[in-house]
Every structure is written in structure tokens, then in C-alpha cells.
């Protein structure tokens, strides 16, 4: 599962970078996209840090931070859709990826606590 979350969070970060570039260049949206860029790329960064955790508690902490960032990213994606910066098709695609990451991170956290 560790490999899956690393790959999925990295791929998601790429999608976020590309989405933010689109929002900035095509929609002239700078504030929300910057927030989305920070939280959306932070998920993978925290997953990468978790792989080098110094203890089980450190690992759980890093995964929890990644989960919090995923929740924040979910919020920004929903807000961008509600304010019509994201069309429904774009929204559904990226929100499903975000939700999948949330579920994986929850499962990893639960498994690590056993």
C-alpha cells in the first residue's frame, strides 16, 4: 500500500500543478489556485516524509498531516467548482482522485495504529 499512496499522491500533485497553471493562465485566478497548489502538493510531500519516519508515532503524524492537507484540498476544489472556476466534468474527475487519496490515507492511519 505504501507504494500505491506514493504514486497516487505524486500523480495527484502533478494534476494539481497543471490545474493551478490552467486557473492562473486561462481563468486569471490567483488567490484560490495558490491555496490549492499549496495543499494539493503538500499531500505527496508529507507522504514522502512519512516513508522516512523515525518512529511509528512520527509515521502516523506525517500521514495525518497528509490527510489534513487532502481535506483542505477537497475544500478548495469544491469552492472552485461552486464559484464556477471548474466545470462539472473537471471537478468530478479531480474530486474523485482527492477522495480516493483521503480513503487511502485513512486506511493507512488505521492500519498503522494497530
N, CA, C and O atoms as CSV, one atom per row, in Angstrom:
chain,resi,resn,atom,element,x,y,z
A,1,UNK,N,N,0.829,-1.200,0.000
A,1,UNK,CA,C,0.000,0.000,0.000
A,1,UNK,C,C,0.870,1.260,0.000
A,1,UNK,O,O,0.474,2.289,-0.547
A,2,UNK,N,N,2.064,1.176,0.619
A,2,UNK,CA,C,2.931,2.349,0.667
A,2,UNK,C,C,3.267,2.845,-0.730
A,2,UNK,O,O,3.236,4.048,-0.990
A,3,UNK,N,N,3.587,1.925,-1.627
A,3,UNK,CA,C,3.923,2.302,-2.995
A,3,UNK,C,C,2.737,2.953,-3.692
A,3,UNK,O,O,2.911,3.921,-4.432
A,4,UNK,N,N,1.541,2.436,-3.465
A,4,UNK,CA,C,0.342,2.976,-4.100
A,4,UNK,C,C,0.093,4.416,-3.670
A,4,UNK,O,O,-0.204,5.268,-4.507
A,5,UNK,N,N,0.212,4.695,-2.377
A,5,UNK,CA,C,-0.052,6.060,-1.903
A,5,UNK,C,C,1.019,7.019,-2.408
A,5,UNK,O,O,0.721,8.175,-2.707
A,6,UNK,N,N,2.249,6.558,-2.505
A,6,UNK,CA,C,3.312,7.421,-3.036
A,6,UNK,C,C,3.025,7.795,-4.488
A,6,UNK,O,O,3.102,8.964,-4.866
A,7,UNK,N,N,2.695,6.794,-5.289
A,7,UNK,CA,C,2.426,7.038,-6.704
A,7,UNK,C,C,1.180,7.894,-6.902
A,7,UNK,O,O,1.188,8.835,-7.695
A,8,UNK,N,N,0.113,7.568,-6.183
A,8,UNK,CA,C,-1.135,8.312,-6.335
A,8,UNK,C,C,-0.999,9.755,-5.864
A,8,UNK,O,O,-1.524,10.667,-6.503
A,9,UNK,N,N,-0.303,9.971,-4.757
A,9,UNK,CA,C,-0.156,11.339,-4.259
A,9,UNK,C,C,0.749,12.163,-5.181
A,9,UNK,O,O,0.526,13.362,-5.349
A,10,UNK,N,N,1.762,11.535,-5.776
A,10,UNK,CA,C,2.623,12.236,-6.726
A,10,UNK,C,C,1.851,12.587,-8.000
A,10,UNK,O,O,1.937,13.711,-8.493
A,11,UNK,N,N,1.106,11.628,-8.524
A,11,UNK,CA,C,0.292,11.883,-9.724
A,11,UNK,C,C,-0.742,12.968,-9.464
A,11,UNK,O,O,-1.008,13.813,-10.319
A,12,UNK,N,N,-1.323,12.929,-8.261
A,12,UNK,CA,C,-2.313,13.947,-7.893
A,12,UNK,C,C,-1.644,15.327,-7.841
A,12,UNK,O,O,-2.228,16.314,-8.290
A,13,UNK,N,N,-0.440,15.399,-7.303
A,13,UNK,CA,C,0.281,16.678,-7.237
A,13,UNK,C,C,0.521,17.232,-8.644
A,13,UNK,O,O,0.414,18.438,-8.867
A,14,UNK,N,N,0.840,16.360,-9.577
A,14,UNK,CA,C,1.026,16.793,-10.972
A,14,UNK,C,C,-0.275,17.374,-11.513
A,14,UNK,O,O,-0.271,18.417,-12.165
A,15,UNK,N,N,-1.387,16.698,-11.241
A,15,UNK,CA,C,-2.688,17.211,-11.690
A,15,UNK,C,C,-2.988,18.566,-11.075
A,15,UNK,O,O,-3.519,19.457,-11.737
A,16,UNK,N,N,-2.643,18.715,-9.799
A,16,UNK,CA,C,-2.892,19.977,-9.101
A,16,UNK,C,C,-2.048,21.104,-9.720
A,16,UNK,O,O,-2.551,22.202,-9.960
A,17,UNK,N,N,-0.778,20.826,-9.973
A,17,UNK,CA,C,0.087,21.839,-10.600
A,17,UNK,C,C,-0.489,22.259,-11.948
A,17,UNK,O,O,-0.558,23.449,-12.253
A,18,UNK,N,N,-0.901,21.289,-12.750
A,18,UNK,CA,C,-1.471,21.603,-14.061
A,18,UNK,C,C,-2.791,22.360,-13.943
A,18,UNK,O,O,-3.055,23.278,-14.719
A,19,UNK,N,N,-3.616,21.976,-12.972
A,19,UNK,CA,C,-4.881,22.683,-12.761
A,19,UNK,C,C,-4.619,24.123,-12.340
A,19,UNK,O,O,-5.269,25.045,-12.831
A,20,UNK,N,N,-3.680,24.314,-11.444
A,20,UNK,CA,C,-3.372,25.674,-10.982
A,20,UNK,C,C,-2.816,26.534,-12.104
A,20,UNK,O,O,-3.112,27.726,-12.183
A,21,UNK,N,N,-2.011,25.931,-12.971
A,21,UNK,CA,C,-1.497,26.653,-14.140
A,21,UNK,C,C,-2.656,27.084,-15.038
A,21,UNK,O,O,-2.690,28.214,-15.524
A,22,UNK,N,N,-3.605,26.167,-15.252
A,22,UNK,CA,C,-4.794,26.486,-16.049
A,22,UNK,C,C,-5.595,27.621,-15.396
A,22,UNK,O,O,-6.004,28.566,-16.071
A,23,UNK,N,N,-5.814,27.521,-14.087
A,23,UNK,CA,C,-6.592,28.552,-13.390
A,23,UNK,C,C,-5.914,29.916,-13.494
A,23,UNK,O,O,-6.575,30.936,-13.686
A,24,UNK,N,N,-4.609,29.920,-13.368
A,24,UNK,CA,C,-3.855,31.174,-13.435
A,24,UNK,C,C,-3.844,31.731,-14.868
A,24,UNK,O,O,-4.130,32.908,-15.086
A,25,UNK,N,N,-3.510,30.870,-15.838
A,25,UNK,CA,C,-3.326,31.346,-17.210
A,25,UNK,C,C,-4.626,31.566,-17.967
A,25,UNK,O,O,-4.758,32.532,-18.718
A,26,UNK,N,N,-5.581,30.673,-17.769
A,26,UNK,CA,C,-6.824,30.740,-18.548
A,26,UNK,C,C,-7.970,31.450,-17.824
A,26,UNK,O,O,-8.819,32.075,-18.460
A,27,UNK,N,N,-7.988,31.352,-16.511
A,27,UNK,CA,C,-9.090,31.928,-15.740
A,27,UNK,C,C,-8.682,33.209,-14.993
A,27,UNK,O,O,-9.524,33.875,-14.390
A,28,UNK,N,N,-7.410,33.538,-15.036
A,28,UNK,CA,C,-6.867,34.687,-14.289
A,28,UNK,C,C,-7.245,34.632,-12.809
A,28,UNK,O,O,-7.579,35.646,-12.197
A,29,UNK,N,N,-7.185,33.427,-12.255
A,29,UNK,CA,C,-7.491,33.220,-10.834
A,29,UNK,C,C,-6.182,32.922,-10.111
A,29,UNK,O,O,-5.495,31.949,-10.426
A,30,UNK,N,N,-5.844,33.765,-9.141
A,30,UNK,CA,C,-4.543,33.650,-8.487
A,30,UNK,C,C,-4.614,33.259,-7.020
A,30,UNK,O,O,-3.736,32.542,-6.541
A,31,UNK,N,N,-5.613,33.700,-6.304
A,31,UNK,CA,C,-5.662,33.509,-4.854
A,31,UNK,C,C,-6.053,32.078,-4.489
A,31,UNK,O,O,-5.323,31.408,-3.759
A,32,UNK,N,N,-7.189,31.607,-4.984
A,32,UNK,CA,C,-7.654,30.256,-4.659
A,32,UNK,C,C,-6.703,29.198,-5.222
A,32,UNK,O,O,-6.433,28.186,-4.576
A,33,UNK,N,N,-6.206,29.444,-6.422
A,33,UNK,CA,C,-5.310,28.461,-7.034
A,33,UNK,C,C,-4.011,28.329,-6.239
A,33,UNK,O,O,-3.431,27.245,-6.176
A,34,UNK,N,N,-3.556,29.410,-5.640
A,34,UNK,CA,C,-2.341,29.339,-4.826
A,34,UNK,C,C,-2.581,28.489,-3.580
A,34,UNK,O,O,-1.713,27.713,-3.181
A,35,UNK,N,N,-3.749,28.633,-2.970
A,35,UNK,CA,C,-4.110,27.816,-1.805
A,35,UNK,C,C,-4.196,26.345,-2.201
A,35,UNK,O,O,-3.705,25.466,-1.493
A,36,UNK,N,N,-4.826,26.097,-3.342
A,36,UNK,CA,C,-4.960,24.729,-3.854
A,36,UNK,C,C,-3.590,24.130,-4.153
A,36,UNK,O,O,-3.345,22.962,-3.850
A,37,UNK,N,N,-2.709,24.907,-4.734
A,37,UNK,CA,C,-1.370,24.430,-5.055
A,37,UNK,C,C,-0.619,24.015,-3.793
A,37,UNK,O,O,0.030,22.970,-3.765
A,38,UNK,N,N,-0.711,24.828,-2.765
A,38,UNK,CA,C,-0.014,24.515,-1.515
A,38,UNK,C,C,-0.535,23.238,-0.866
A,38,UNK,O,O,0.245,22.353,-0.515
A,39,UNK,N,N,-1.846,23.145,-0.708
A,39,UNK,CA,C,-2.394,21.971,-0.019
A,39,UNK,C,C,-2.319,20.717,-0.885
A,39,UNK,O,O,-2.019,19.634,-0.381
A,40,UNK,N,N,-2.588,20.852,-2.177
A,40,UNK,CA,C,-2.614,19.696,-3.070
A,40,UNK,C,C,-1.264,19.044,-3.279
A,40,UNK,O,O,-1.181,17.827,-3.442
A,41,UNK,N,N,-0.199,19.842,-3.276
A,41,UNK,CA,C,1.137,19.276,-3.429
A,41,UNK,C,C,1.717,18.835,-2.086
A,41,UNK,O,O,2.633,18.014,-2.038
A,42,UNK,N,N,1.185,19.377,-1.012
A,42,UNK,CA,C,1.661,19.019,0.322
A,42,UNK,C,C,1.297,17.583,0.704
A,42,UNK,O,O,1.982,16.965,1.519
A,43,UNK,N,N,0.238,17.061,0.128
A,43,UNK,CA,C,-0.173,15.683,0.423
A,43,UNK,C,C,0.986,14.732,0.120
A,43,UNK,O,O,1.416,13.968,0.984
A,44,UNK,N,N,1.476,14.786,-1.094
A,44,UNK,CA,C,2.569,13.906,-1.512
A,44,UNK,C,C,3.855,14.162,-0.756
A,44,UNK,O,O,4.600,13.229,-0.457
A,45,UNK,N,N,4.123,15.427,-0.442
A,45,UNK,CA,C,5.339,15.755,0.307
A,45,UNK,C,C,5.306,15.120,1.692
A,45,UNK,O,O,6.322,14.616,2.170
A,46,UNK,N,N,4.154,15.144,2.331
A,46,UNK,CA,C,4.031,14.536,3.653
A,46,UNK,C,C,4.061,13.016,3.587
A,46,UNK,O,O,4.577,12.365,4.496
A,47,UNK,N,N,3.515,12.450,2.524
A,47,UNK,CA,C,3.606,11.000,2.324
A,47,UNK,C,C,5.071,10.608,2.158
A,47,UNK,O,O,5.515,9.603,2.713
A,48,UNK,N,N,5.822,11.402,1.396
A,48,UNK,CA,C,7.248,11.121,1.199
A,48,UNK,C,C,8.000,11.214,2.532
A,48,UNK,O,O,8.867,10.389,2.820
A,49,UNK,N,N,7.664,12.214,3.336
A,49,UNK,CA,C,8.300,12.342,4.648
A,49,UNK,C,C,7.956,11.154,5.539
A,49,UNK,O,O,8.802,10.674,6.294
A,50,UNK,N,N,6.728,10.685,5.453
A,50,UNK,CA,C,6.298,9.548,6.282
A,50,UNK,C,C,7.126,8.303,5.989
A,50,UNK,O,O,7.362,7.488,6.881
A,51,UNK,N,N,7.564,8.155,4.750
A,51,UNK,CA,C,8.359,6.989,4.384
A,51,UNK,C,C,9.700,6.968,5.121
A,51,UNK,O,O,10.316,5.913,5.270
A,52,UNK,N,N,10.138,8.121,5.573
A,52,UNK,CA,C,11.409,8.222,6.290
A,52,UNK,C,C,11.197,8.536,7.779
A,52,UNK,O,O,12.085,9.068,8.445
A,53,UNK,N,N,10.032,8.204,8.274
A,53,UNK,CA,C,9.702,8.494,9.675
A,53,UNK,C,C,10.682,7.817,10.621
A,53,UNK,O,O,11.194,6.732,10.346
A,54,UNK,N,N,10.930,8.484,11.737
A,54,UNK,CA,C,11.882,7.970,12.717
A,54,UNK,C,C,11.241,6.999,13.696
A,54,UNK,O,O,11.935,6.274,14.408
A,55,UNK,N,N,9.907,6.989,13.728
A,55,UNK,CA,C,9.198,6.087,14.633
A,55,UNK,C,C,7.789,5.872,14.090
A,55,UNK,O,O,7.359,6.532,13.144
A,56,UNK,N,N,7.090,4.940,14.709
A,56,UNK,CA,C,5.696,4.687,14.331
A,56,UNK,C,C,4.853,5.933,14.567
A,56,UNK,O,O,4.009,6.281,13.741
A,57,UNK,N,N,5.081,6.608,15.695
A,57,UNK,CA,C,4.326,7.828,16.017
A,57,UNK,C,C,4.610,8.922,14.987
A,57,UNK,O,O,3.701,9.645,14.581
A,58,UNK,N,N,5.851,9.041,14.573
A,58,UNK,CA,C,6.227,10.028,13.561
A,58,UNK,C,C,5.549,9.703,12.234
A,58,UNK,O,O,5.051,10.593,11.545
A,59,UNK,N,N,5.537,8.414,11.881
A,59,UNK,CA,C,4.868,7.974,10.655
A,59,UNK,C,C,3.377,8.348,10.685
A,59,UNK,O,O,2.852,8.927,9.735
A,60,UNK,N,N,2.718,8.009,11.780
A,60,UNK,CA,C,1.289,8.312,11.916
A,60,UNK,C,C,1.051,9.814,11.839
A,60,UNK,O,O,0.092,10.264,11.211
A,61,UNK,N,N,1.910,10.579,12.469
A,61,UNK,CA,C,1.770,12.035,12.443
A,61,UNK,C,C,1.868,12.576,11.019
A,61,UNK,O,O,1.050,13.399,10.611
A,62,UNK,N,N,2.859,12.121,10.266
A,62,UNK,CA,C,3.042,12.598,8.885
A,62,UNK,C,C,1.863,12.204,8.000
A,62,UNK,O,O,1.418,12.995,7.168
A,63,UNK,N,N,1.363,10.991,8.174
A,63,UNK,CA,C,0.207,10.553,7.389
A,63,UNK,C,C,-1.028,11.375,7.763
A,63,UNK,O,O,-1.837,11.716,6.900
A,64,UNK,N,N,-1.167,11.688,9.036
A,64,UNK,CA,C,-2.287,12.534,9.469
A,64,UNK,C,C,-2.195,13.938,8.886
A,64,UNK,O,O,-3.211,14.527,8.519
A,65,UNK,N,N,-0.990,14.472,8.800
A,65,UNK,CA,C,-0.811,15.788,8.175
A,65,UNK,C,C,-1.199,15.708,6.699
A,65,UNK,O,O,-1.868,16.603,6.183
A,66,UNK,N,N,-0.783,14.642,6.024
A,66,UNK,CA,C,-1.159,14.451,4.619
A,66,UNK,C,C,-2.677,14.380,4.482
A,66,UNK,O,O,-3.241,14.935,3.539
A,67,UNK,N,N,-3.338,13.701,5.414
A,67,UNK,CA,C,-4.800,13.596,5.380
A,67,UNK,C,C,-5.450,14.967,5.575
A,67,UNK,O,O,-6.412,15.304,4.884
A,68,UNK,N,N,-4.932,15.747,6.506
A,68,UNK,CA,C,-5.469,17.097,6.712
A,68,UNK,C,C,-5.321,17.945,5.456
A,68,UNK,O,O,-6.220,18.707,5.100
A,69,UNK,N,N,-4.188,17.808,4.795
A,69,UNK,CA,C,-3.961,18.539,3.545
A,69,UNK,C,C,-4.926,18.068,2.456
A,69,UNK,O,O,-5.384,18.871,1.643
A,70,UNK,N,N,-5.231,16.777,2.437
A,70,UNK,CA,C,-6.198,16.251,1.465
A,70,UNK,C,C,-7.584,16.829,1.722
A,70,UNK,O,O,-8.300,17.183,0.785
A,71,UNK,N,N,-7.960,16.924,3.000
A,71,UNK,CA,C,-9.253,17.526,3.337
A,71,UNK,C,C,-9.299,18.993,2.909
A,71,UNK,O,O,-10.310,19.465,2.389
A,72,UNK,N,N,-8.197,19.706,3.133
A,72,UNK,CA,C,-8.156,21.113,2.720
A,72,UNK,C,C,-8.246,21.224,1.196
A,72,UNK,O,O,-8.952,22.084,0.668
A,73,UNK,N,N,-7.530,20.355,0.503
A,73,UNK,CA,C,-7.562,20.359,-0.954
A,73,UNK,C,C,-8.971,20.097,-1.466
A,73,UNK,O,O,-9.419,20.735,-2.419
A,74,UNK,N,N,-9.668,19.160,-0.834
A,74,UNK,CA,C,-11.056,18.867,-1.172
A,74,UNK,C,C,-11.901,20.143,-1.066
A,74,UNK,O,O,-12.727,20.427,-1.933
A,75,UNK,N,N,-11.682,20.894,-0.003
A,75,UNK,CA,C,-12.418,22.154,0.204
A,75,UNK,C,C,-12.178,23.139,-0.947
A,75,UNK,O,O,-13.126,23.698,-1.498
A,76,UNK,N,N,-10.905,23.348,-1.304
A,76,UNK,CA,C,-10.593,24.306,-2.365
A,76,UNK,C,C,-11.166,23.861,-3.709
A,76,UNK,O,O,-11.634,24.688,-4.491
A,77,UNK,N,N,-11.131,22.563,-3.976
A,77,UNK,CA,C,-11.697,22.055,-5.225
A,77,UNK,C,C,-13.211,22.310,-5.255
A,77,UNK,O,O,-13.754,22.756,-6.266
A,78,UNK,N,N,-13.878,22.021,-4.137
A,78,UNK,CA,C,-15.328,22.271,-4.084
A,78,UNK,C,C,-15.647,23.754,-4.237
A,78,UNK,O,O,-16.617,24.120,-4.901
A,79,UNK,N,N,-14.831,24.603,-3.624
A,79,UNK,CA,C,-15.046,26.050,-3.735
A,79,UNK,C,C,-14.836,26.534,-5.166
A,79,UNK,O,O,-15.606,27.354,-5.666
A,80,UNK,N,N,-13.804,26.033,-5.818
A,80,UNK,CA,C,-13.566,26.414,-7.213
A,80,UNK,C,C,-14.710,25.973,-8.125
A,80,UNK,O,O,-15.046,26.666,-9.086
A,81,UNK,N,N,-15.295,24.841,-7.828
A,81,UNK,CA,C,-16.452,24.380,-8.602
A,81,UNK,C,C,-17.671,25.245,-8.297
A,81,UNK,O,O,-18.385,25.656,-9.212
A,82,UNK,N,N,-17.910,25.519,-7.030
A,82,UNK,CA,C,-19.078,26.320,-6.626
A,82,UNK,C,C,-19.014,27.744,-7.178
A,82,UNK,O,O,-20.047,28.371,-7.409
A,83,UNK,N,N,-17.807,28.248,-7.387
A,83,UNK,CA,C,-17.649,29.598,-7.932
A,83,UNK,C,C,-17.425,29.585,-9.440
A,83,UNK,O,O,-17.089,30.607,-10.038
A,84,UNK,N,N,-17.612,28.435,-10.037
A,84,UNK,CA,C,-17.600,28.226,-11.483
A,84,UNK,C,C,-16.247,28.423,-12.157
A,84,UNK,O,O,-16.176,28.696,-13.356
A,85,UNK,N,N,-15.178,28.284,-11.383
A,85,UNK,CA,C,-13.855,28.257,-11.994
A,85,UNK,C,C,-13.580,26.877,-12.580
A,85,UNK,O,O,-12.815,26.742,-13.535
A,86,UNK,N,N,-14.212,25.844,-11.998
A,86,UNK,CA,C,-14.088,24.478,-12.500
A,86,UNK,C,C,-15.431,24.024,-13.050
A,86,UNK,O,O,-16.461,24.158,-12.390
A,87,UNK,N,N,-15.410,23.491,-14.255
A,87,UNK,CA,C,-16.625,22.915,-14.830
A,87,UNK,C,C,-16.887,21.581,-14.149
A,87,UNK,O,O,-15.982,20.995,-13.555
A,88,UNK,N,N,-18.103,21.109,-14.232
A,88,UNK,CA,C,-18.507,19.887,-13.543
A,88,UNK,C,C,-17.653,18.694,-13.939
A,88,UNK,O,O,-17.265,17.908,-13.074
A,89,UNK,N,N,-17.352,18.539,-15.205
A,89,UNK,CA,C,-16.550,17.401,-15.663
A,89,UNK,C,C,-15.154,17.435,-15.034
A,89,UNK,O,O,-14.668,16.413,-14.550
A,90,UNK,N,N,-14.514,18.596,-15.039
A,90,UNK,CA,C,-13.182,18.750,-14.427
A,90,UNK,C,C,-13.262,18.484,-12.929
A,90,UNK,O,O,-12.428,17.782,-12.356
A,91,UNK,N,N,-14.284,19.060,-12.314
A,91,UNK,CA,C,-14.480,18.914,-10.869
A,91,UNK,C,C,-14.628,17.446,-10.479
A,91,UNK,O,O,-13.949,16.974,-9.567
A,92,UNK,N,N,-15.512,16.725,-11.165
A,92,UNK,CA,C,-15.780,15.327,-10.816
A,92,UNK,C,C,-14.528,14.467,-10.937
A,92,UNK,O,O,-14.302,13.568,-10.128
A,93,UNK,N,N,-13.728,14.746,-11.938
A,93,UNK,CA,C,-12.512,13.972,-12.141
A,93,UNK,C,C,-11.513,14.190,-11.006
A,93,UNK,O,O,-10.986,13.226,-10.451
A,94,UNK,N,N,-11.254,15.429,-10.665
A,94,UNK,CA,C,-10.221,15.705,-9.664
A,94,UNK,C,C,-10.716,15.472,-8.238
A,94,UNK,O,O,-9.932,15.098,-7.366
A,95,UNK,N,N,-12.001,15.687,-7.993
A,95,UNK,CA,C,-12.514,15.447,-6.638
A,95,UNK,C,C,-12.524,13.957,-6.331
A,95,UNK,O,O,-12.330,13.558,-5.183
A,96,UNK,N,N,-12.749,13.135,-7.344
A,96,UNK,CA,C,-12.732,11.686,-7.107
A,96,UNK,C,C,-11.320,11.223,-6.762
A,96,UNK,O,O,-11.145,10.343,-5.919
A,97,UNK,N,N,-10.316,11.806,-7.406
A,97,UNK,CA,C,-8.925,11.475,-7.065
A,97,UNK,C,C,-8.597,11.914,-5.641
A,97,UNK,O,O,-7.925,11.196,-4.900
A,98,UNK,N,N,-9.069,13.084,-5.270
A,98,UNK,CA,C,-8.818,13.595,-3.924
A,98,UNK,C,C,-9.488,12.703,-2.882
A,98,UNK,O,O,-8.885,12.381,-1.859
A,99,UNK,N,N,-10.705,12.313,-3.135
A,99,UNK,CA,C,-11.443,11.448,-2.218
A,99,UNK,C,C,-10.770,10.083,-2.089
A,99,UNK,O,O,-10.720,9.509,-1.001
A,100,UNK,N,N,-10.256,9.573,-3.198
A,100,UNK,CA,C,-9.531,8.296,-3.166
A,100,UNK,C,C,-8.283,8.408,-2.281
A,100,UNK,O,O,-7.982,7.500,-1.506
A,101,UNK,N,N,-7.571,9.516,-2.402
A,101,UNK,CA,C,-6.402,9.735,-1.546
A,101,UNK,C,C,-6.804,9.795,-0.071
A,101,UNK,O,O,-6.132,9.220,0.785
A,102,UNK,N,N,-7.893,10.487,0.215
A,102,UNK,CA,C,-8.379,10.567,1.594
A,102,UNK,C,C,-8.645,9.170,2.147
A,102,UNK,O,O,-8.237,8.853,3.264
A,103,UNK,N,N,-9.318,8.347,1.377
A,103,UNK,CA,C,-9.644,6.987,1.820
A,103,UNK,C,C,-8.389,6.154,2.055
A,103,UNK,O,O,-8.303,5.419,3.038
A,104,UNK,N,N,-7.422,6.268,1.159
A,104,UNK,CA,C,-6.157,5.541,1.330
A,104,UNK,C,C,-5.425,5.999,2.584
A,104,UNK,O,O,-4.911,5.173,3.339
A,105,UNK,N,N,-5.374,7.287,2.808
A,105,UNK,CA,C,-4.682,7.828,3.983
A,105,UNK,C,C,-5.381,7.423,5.280
A,105,UNK,O,O,-4.718,7.152,6.282
A,106,UNK,N,N,-6.697,7.382,5.268
A,106,UNK,CA,C,-7.448,6.922,6.448
A,106,UNK,C,C,-7.119,5.461,6.720
A,106,UNK,O,O,-6.874,5.080,7.865
A,107,UNK,N,N,-7.113,4.639,5.670
A,107,UNK,CA,C,-6.805,3.212,5.833
A,107,UNK,C,C,-5.386,3.007,6.360
A,107,UNK,O,O,-5.158,2.151,7.215
A,108,UNK,N,N,-4.434,3.789,5.853
A,108,UNK,CA,C,-3.053,3.676,6.315
A,108,UNK,C,C,-2.955,4.070,7.782
A,108,UNK,O,O,-2.271,3.405,8.560
A,109,UNK,N,N,-3.625,5.133,8.159
A,109,UNK,CA,C,-3.605,5.588,9.557
A,109,UNK,C,C,-4.191,4.535,10.471
A,109,UNK,O,O,-3.615,4.228,11.515
A,110,UNK,N,N,-5.326,3.981,10.092
A,110,UNK,CA,C,-5.962,2.946,10.915
A,110,UNK,C,C,-5.065,1.713,11.031
A,110,UNK,O,O,-4.921,1.149,12.116
A,111,UNK,N,N,-4.474,1.306,9.940
A,111,UNK,CA,C,-3.601,0.137,9.934
A,111,UNK,C,C,-2.359,0.365,10.804
A,111,UNK,O,O,-1.926,-0.532,11.527
A,112,UNK,N,N,-1.804,1.553,10.726
A,112,UNK,CA,C,-0.583,1.860,11.495
A,112,UNK,C,C,-0.829,1.916,12.987
A,112,UNK,O,O,0.085,1.678,13.777
A,113,UNK,N,N,-2.040,2.223,13.379
A,113,UNK,CA,C,-2.362,2.346,14.809
A,113,UNK,C,C,-2.580,0.996,15.479
A,113,UNK,O,O,-2.649,0.922,16.706
A,114,UNK,N,N,-2.687,-0.056,14.707
A,114,UNK,CA,C,-2.932,-1.394,15.280
A,114,UNK,C,C,-1.705,-1.941,15.951
A,114,UNK,O,O,-1.737,-3.051,16.484
